[in-house]
Amino acid sequence: MSNHPTKCNSQTNRRDFLSRAALAAATVTIVPRHALGGTGQPSANEKLNIAGVGVGGMGNHNLGKCATEDIVALCDVDSALAAKTFAKYPKAKTYKDFRVMLDQQKDIDAVIVATPDHTHAVVALAAIQQGKHVYVQKPLAHSVHEARVLTEAAREHKIATQLGNQGHSGDGTRLICEWIRDGAIGSVREVHAWTNRPVWPQGIEVDRPQETPAVPASLDWDLWLGPAAARPYHPTYHPGTWRAWWDFGTGSLGDLGCHILDAPFWALKLKYPVSVEGCISTYWHALWQETKAKNETYPRSTIVRYQFPERDGMPPVKLTWWDGGMMPARPDDLEEGRRMGDSDGGVLFIGDKGKLMCGCYGRSPRLIPEAKMQAYTPPAPTLARIPNGQAGHEQDWIRACKGGPSASSNFDFSGPLSEMVLMGNLAVRYPNRKLLWNGEKMEVTNDTEANAYVRRQYRQGWTL
């Protein structure tokens, strides 16, 4: 399977355009599976058999975008949370344990993984190793090492992949890439990105909850924990607020980083940073006494500073991430009353000839001030557009599953993107240090304590 281009390469993009055009123009003829022969790969016109793992929340939305296909299996550790999704697809077989589903149901072609972050990797890898195509919610994994393992496994098994960062299929991110490569703001040496997250409580608990309420009858708590260390059930973890806890979620950066940092990662041809620094808000429950919960939940707010080397003719660049209400300085040439980004966050690119700003998902990119935008003549498109843009993200993956062009955010692109995001969380966990990073070797070269966290520890009975 060919890799989706991450550069504005005219030959690759022309090939992508032709492939997509041919796919769109194909005559609709339904070909039964038994008539395919050879590898048994579904034709572009045959329906896929799709399974969902983690279907009580975002997984239900992803499945809805795949309504053109057959939803044949649904798996969730909490049958009450997933009840509406189960009812929506009455023909699908239902499971609590994804391992049982993969072992027993052999007609599955592709799997959507939308579980909490700490179980993304174990579920996705099990599906990949059986040759199933996978769509995985962002971030790809819980640790840098897990993201690398999934990227390499997908390449080895030659399956179609997609990360759930829908903005990568949108036109806005492509416009940013094209304008920057066109020299609209000159060479970019500084980028700022920010989000309104967290929108859940974190950085405020002194200890884990001490209460041990009964586990709901609908929930298999041991399966929910998966590879994470055992702890008693408490509703502060499930559902939803697991994002705040280090053992389960990836905090604000993990929640929105793969959306917001997607545009600079692609447009500036980034890959591995050479260093990362984090500084965090700190909660003190007594004078000069640091909270005992500093490594239990993510902080209320963080600033993460990445340094990237010169690459592919582009100069070194400093990228700064802000969350929890922290924001970069407002540009002097941004008009009074004009918002920085949008309600979810934004990105500010600072070039030696101007500035470019967008919202979350690469939405609404504009040169600033607006007078420069009005005077600019954008170049002709050089990157293939995805049908229906952001709303067509899941269908882009489905076409790849059926032998079409690689999905826009396949793991060859989104694996390194997720690694960058998760490397930022490493700096958040070990703040006020400059972590030097060897991306190829996946190693913090100057801090053994931080380096130990590149690979997470798994509970007995769980492996990757």
C-alpha positions in Angstrom: 0.0 0.0 0.0 1.4 3.4 -1.0 2.0 6.0 1.7 0.0 9.2 1.7 2.2 12.1 0.8 3.3 14.5 3.6 5.0 16.9 1.3 3.7 19.1 -1.5 5.3 16.8 -4.1 3.6 17.4 -7.5 4.2 13.9 -8.9 2.8 12.2 -5.8 -0.1 14.6 -5.6 -0.9 14.2 -9.3 -1.0 10.5 -8.8 -3.3 10.9 -5.8 -5.6 13.2 -7.8 -5.8 10.7 -10.6 -6.5 7.8 -8.2 -9.2 9.6 -6.4 -10.8 10.8 -9.6 -10.8 7.3 -11.0 -12.4 6.0 -7.8 -15.1 8.7 -7.9 -15.9 8.0 -11.6 -16.0 4.2 -11.2 -19.2 2.5 -12.4 -21.2 1.1 -9.5 -21.3 -2.6 -9.9 -21.7 -4.8 -6.8 -19.2 -7.6 -6.7 -19.9 -10.4 -4.3 -17.1 -11.4 -1.9 -16.8 -15.0 -3.2 -16.1 -13.6 -6.7 -13.1 -11.6 -5.7 -10.5 -14.3 -5.9 -6.9 -13.9 -5.0 -6.4 -12.0 -1.7 -10.1 -11.7 -1.0 -9.7 -7.9 -0.5 -13.1 -6.2 -0.9 -13.7 -4.4 -4.1 -14.3 -0.7 -4.2 -18.0 -1.4 -4.4 -18.4 -4.1 -1.9 -19.4 -3.4 1.7 -16.8 -3.9 4.5 -17.7 -5.8 7.6 -16.8 -3.3 10.4 -16.4 -3.8 14.1 -16.3 -1.1 16.8 -14.4 -1.4 20.1 -15.4 1.3 22.6 -18.8 2.4 21.1 -20.5 4.3 23.9 -19.0 7.7 23.0 -16.9 8.9 20.1 -17.0 5.3 18.6 -20.7 5.7 18.0 -20.0 8.9 16.0 -17.3 7.1 13.9 -19.6 4.2 13.2 -22.3 6.5 12.1 -19.9 7.9 9.5 -19.5 4.3 8.2 -23.2 3.7 7.6 -22.4 2.8 4.0 -20.8 -0.5 5.3 -22.0 -3.4 7.4 -21.6 -3.0 11.1 -21.2 -6.6 12.2 -19.7 -6.5 15.7 -19.8 -4.1 18.7 -17.6 -4.4 21.7 -17.7 -2.3 24.9 -16.8 -3.1 28.5 -19.9 -1.1 29.7 -23.1 -2.4 28.2 -25.2 0.4 29.7 -23.0 3.1 28.2 -23.1 1.3 24.9 -26.8 0.4 24.9 -27.9 3.1 22.5 -25.2 2.0 20.0 -26.1 -1.7 20.4 -29.8 -0.8 19.7 -28.8 1.2 16.6 -27.2 -1.8 15.0 -29.4 -4.8 16.0 -27.8 -7.2 13.6 -24.3 -6.7 15.0 -23.0 -9.3 17.5 -22.1 -7.7 20.9 -19.1 -8.4 23.1 -17.4 -7.1 26.3 -13.9 -8.4 25.5 -12.2 -7.4 22.2 -10.0 -10.5 22.4 -13.1 -12.8 22.4 -14.5 -10.8 19.5 -11.4 -11.1 17.4 -11.0 -14.8 18.2 -14.6 -15.8 17.6 -15.8 -13.6 14.7 -13.8 -14.2 11.6 -15.9 -12.1 9.1 -14.5 -8.8 10.4 -12.6 -6.8 7.8 -11.9 -3.6 9.7 -12.0 -2.3 13.3 -12.7 1.1 14.8 -10.9 1.7 18.1 -12.4 4.4 20.3 -11.6 3.2 23.8 -9.9 5.3 26.5 -6.3 6.2 25.5 -4.6 3.6 27.7 -6.1 0.7 25.7 -5.8 2.1 22.2 -2.5 0.2 21.5 -3.5 -3.2 22.8 -6.8 -3.3 20.9 -5.4 -1.9 17.7 -2.3 -4.1 17.6 -4.4 -7.3 18.2 -6.6 -6.3 15.2 -3.5 -5.4 13.0 -1.9 -8.7 13.8 -5.0 -10.5 12.4 -4.8 -8.4 9.2 -7.7 -6.1 10.1 -7.7 -2.5 8.8 -7.9 -0.1 11.8 -9.2 3.4 12.5 -7.9 4.6 15.9 -9.1 7.6 17.8 -6.5 10.2 18.7 -3.9 10.2 20.1 -2.8 6.9 18.5 -1.5 5.5 21.8 -0.7 6.3 25.4 3.1 6.3 25.1 5.7 7.1 22.4 6.7 3.5 22.2 3.2 2.3 21.6 2.8 4.7 18.8 6.0 3.5 17.1 4.9 -0.2 17.5 1.5 0.5 15.9 3.1 2.4 13.0 5.6 -0.4 12.3 3.0 -3.2 12.7 0.6 -1.5 10.3 3.4 -1.2 7.7 4.4 -4.8 8.2 0.9 -6.2 7.8 0.1 -3.9 4.9 -3.3 -2.8 6.3 -5.2 0.5 5.8 -5.0 2.8 8.7 -6.5 6.2 9.8 -6.1 8.3 13.0 -9.2 10.0 14.2 -7.9 13.6 13.6 -10.6 14.6 11.2 -9.1 18.0 10.4 -6.4 16.3 8.4 -9.0 15.5 5.8 -10.2 19.1 5.7 -9.4 21.8 3.2 -8.0 24.2 5.8 -5.0 22.2 6.7 -4.2 21.8 3.0 -4.5 25.5 2.4 -2.0 26.2 5.2 0.5 23.7 3.7 0.1 25.2 0.3 0.4 28.8 1.4 3.4 28.2 3.6 5.2 26.2 0.8 4.3 29.1 -1.6 6.2 31.5 0.6 3.2 33.5 1.8 4.8 34.3 5.1 8.4 33.5 4.3 10.5 31.1 6.3 8.8 30.0 9.6 11.0 29.8 12.7 8.4 30.1 15.4 4.9 28.6 15.9 2.4 28.9 18.8 -0.5 26.5 19.3 -3.1 26.6 22.1 -6.3 25.0 23.2 -9.2 25.6 25.6 -8.7 22.2 27.2 -9.0 20.9 29.8 -12.8 21.0 30.0 -12.8 18.3 32.7 -11.4 18.5 36.3 -7.7 17.8 36.6 -4.7 19.0 38.7 -6.9 19.5 41.7 -7.0 16.1 43.5 -4.7 15.7 46.5 -5.1 11.9 46.5 -6.9 9.2 44.6 -10.6 8.8 45.6 -10.7 6.9 48.9 -14.3 5.7 48.5 -14.8 2.3 46.9 -18.3 2.2 45.5 -19.7 -0.9 44.0 -18.8 -1.5 40.3 -22.0 -1.1 38.2 -23.4 -4.4 37.0 -23.0 -3.3 33.4 -19.3 -2.6 33.7 -16.4 -5.1 33.5 -13.9 -3.0 35.5 -11.0 -5.3 35.1 -11.3 -5.2 31.3 -11.7 -1.4 31.5 -8.4 -1.2 33.3 -6.7 -3.4 30.7 -2.9 -2.9 30.9 -3.1 -0.2 33.5 -2.2 -1.0 37.2 -5.1 -2.2 39.2 -7.1 0.2 41.4 -10.6 0.2 42.8 -13.4 1.4 40.6 -14.6 5.0 41.0 -16.9 7.2 38.8 -14.2 9.8 38.7 -12.4 7.6 36.2 -15.3 6.3 34.1 -17.0 7.6 32.1 -15.3 10.6 30.5 -13.0 12.0 33.2 -10.3 9.4 32.6 -8.6 11.9 30.4 -7.3 13.7 33.6 -5.5 10.7 35.0 -2.0 9.7 33.9 -2.7 6.0 34.0 -5.6 6.3 31.6 -5.6 9.5 29.6 -3.2 11.8 27.8 -4.5 15.2 29.2 -5.1 18.3 27.2 -2.2 17.8 24.8 -3.3 14.2 24.0 -7.0 15.3 23.5 -6.4 18.2 21.1 -2.7 18.0 20.1 -3.3 15.7 17.1 -5.9 18.1 15.9 -4.2 21.4 16.5 -0.6 20.4 15.9 -1.5 18.6 12.7 -1.2 21.7 10.5 2.3 22.8 11.6 3.5 19.1 11.6 2.4 18.7 8.0 3.1 22.2 6.6 6.5 22.5 8.1 7.6 18.9 7.4 8.2 18.2 11.1 9.1 14.8 12.5 11.2 14.3 15.6 12.0 17.2 17.9 15.6 17.4 19.2 14.5 18.8 22.6 11.3 19.3 24.6 10.7 21.4 27.7 7.6 21.6 29.9 6.5 23.9 32.6 3.2 23.3 34.5 0.8 24.9 36.9 1.4 23.5 40.4 -1.2 23.0 43.1 0.0 23.6 46.7 -2.2 22.4 49.5 0.0 23.9 52.2 2.7 26.5 52.2 5.8 25.2 50.4 4.4 21.7 50.4 4.0 20.3 46.9 0.8 18.3 46.3 1.1 14.5 46.6 -1.0 14.1 43.5 1.5 15.6 41.0 1.9 12.4 39.1 -1.7 11.2 39.4 -3.5 13.7 37.3 -2.4 16.1 34.6 -1.9 19.7 35.7 -4.5 22.4 35.2 -2.3 24.2 32.6 0.9 23.5 30.7 3.4 25.2 28.4 5.5 22.8 26.2 8.4 24.0 24.1 9.6 21.9 21.2 12.8 22.5 19.2 13.0 21.0 15.7 16.1 21.0 13.5 16.6 22.2 10.0 14.8 19.8 7.6 14.3 19.6 3.9 15.5 23.1 3.2 13.4 24.7 6.1 15.1 26.4 9.0 15.0 25.2 12.6 11.7 26.0 14.3 10.5 26.5 17.8 7.0 25.3 18.5 5.3 26.2 21.8 2.1 24.5 23.1 -0.2 26.3 25.5 -3.3 24.9 27.4 -5.5 25.5 30.4 -6.0 29.2 29.7 -2.3 29.9 28.9 -1.9 31.8 25.7 0.8 33.3 23.5 1.2 37.0 23.2 -1.4 38.6 20.9 0.3 39.8 17.6 0.6 43.5 17.4 -0.7 43.4 13.8 -3.9 41.4 14.7 -6.9 43.7 14.4 -8.6 44.9 17.7 -11.6 42.8 18.5 -10.5 39.9 16.3 -10.3 36.5 18.1 -7.2 34.5 18.5 -8.0 31.1 16.8 -11.5 29.8 17.6 -13.4 28.3 20.5 -11.3 25.2 20.7 -7.9 26.7 20.1 -5.6 27.7 17.3 -2.2 28.0 15.7 -0.1 31.1 14.9 2.7 30.7 12.4 5.3 33.5 12.5 7.4 33.8 9.3 10.1 36.3 8.4 7.6 37.9 5.9 4.4 37.7 7.8 2.0 35.7 10.0 -0.7 33.1 9.4 -3.4 32.1 11.9 -6.0 29.3 12.0 -8.4 27.7 14.4 -8.5 24.1 15.7 -8.5 21.4 13.0 -6.8 24.0 10.7 -10.1 25.8 10.3 -10.4 29.2 8.7 -6.7 30.0 7.9 -6.0 33.7 7.3 -2.9 35.8 6.8 -2.8 38.6 9.3 -3.4 41.5 9.2 -6.5 41.0 7.0 -5.1 43.5 4.5 -2.3 41.0 3.7 -4.9 38.3 3.2 -6.8 40.4 0.8 -3.6 41.3 -1.2 -2.4 37.6 -1.4 -3.1 35.5 -4.5 -3.2 31.9 -3.3 -1.5 29.2 -5.4 -3.3 26.6 -7.4 -4.0 23.5 -5.2 -1.2 21.0 -5.0 -2.6 18.6 -2.4 -5.4 16.2 -3.2 -8.7 17.1 -1.5 -10.7 14.6 0.4 -14.4 14.2 -0.7 -16.6 16.0 1.9 -13.4 17.3 3.7 -13.4 16.8 7.4 -16.8 15.1 7.3 -15.4 12.5 4.9 -12.6 11.3 7.2 -14.0 7.9 7.9 -15.0 7.3 4.3 -11.5 8.2 3.2 -10.3 5.3 5.4 -13.0 3.0 3.9 -11.8 3.7 0.4 -8.3 2.9 1.5 -9.5 -0.4 3.0 -11.0 -1.3 -0.5 -7.7 -0.7 -2.3 -8.0 3.1 -3.0 -5.3 5.7 -2.1 -3.9 5.6 1.4 -6.0 7.4 3.9 -5.1 11.0 4.6 -3.9 10.4 8.2 -2.6 6.9 7.8 -0.1 5.8 10.5 2.9 6.6 8.3 1.9 10.2 8.9 -0.1 10.1 12.1 2.3 7.8 14.0 5.1 10.3 14.0 2.6 13.1 14.7 1.3 11.2 17.8 4.9 10.5 18.9 5.5 14.3 18.9 2.4 14.9 20.9 3.2 12.2 23.4 6.8 13.4 23.7 5.3 16.7 24.9 3.5 14.8 27.7 6.8 13.3 28.7 8.0 16.9 29.3 4.9 17.6 31.2 5.5 14.7 33.5 9.1 15.8 34.1 8.8 19.6 33.9 11.5 22.2 34.2 14.1 20.1 32.4 15.3 20.2 28.9 14.8 16.7 27.6 17.2 15.9 24.6 15.5 13.5 22.2 16.9 11.0 19.8 13.8 10.3 17.7 15.2 7.5 15.6 16.4 5.6 18.7 13.3 6.7 20.7 15.5 7.8 23.6 15.8 10.7 26.0 19.6 11.0 25.9 20.2 13.2 29.0 17.6 12.0 31.6 17.3 8.4 32.7 14.2 9.0 34.8 12.3 10.6 31.9 13.6 8.0 29.5 12.1 5.2 31.5 8.6 6.6 30.8 9.0 6.3 27.0 7.8 2.8 27.4 4.9 2.2 29.9 4.7 -0.7 32.3 1.9 -3.2 31.7 -0.2 -5.0 34.3 0.5 -8.7 34.6 -1.4 -10.6 31.9 -1.1 -7.7 29.4 1.5 -7.2 26.8 2.0 -5.3 23.6 
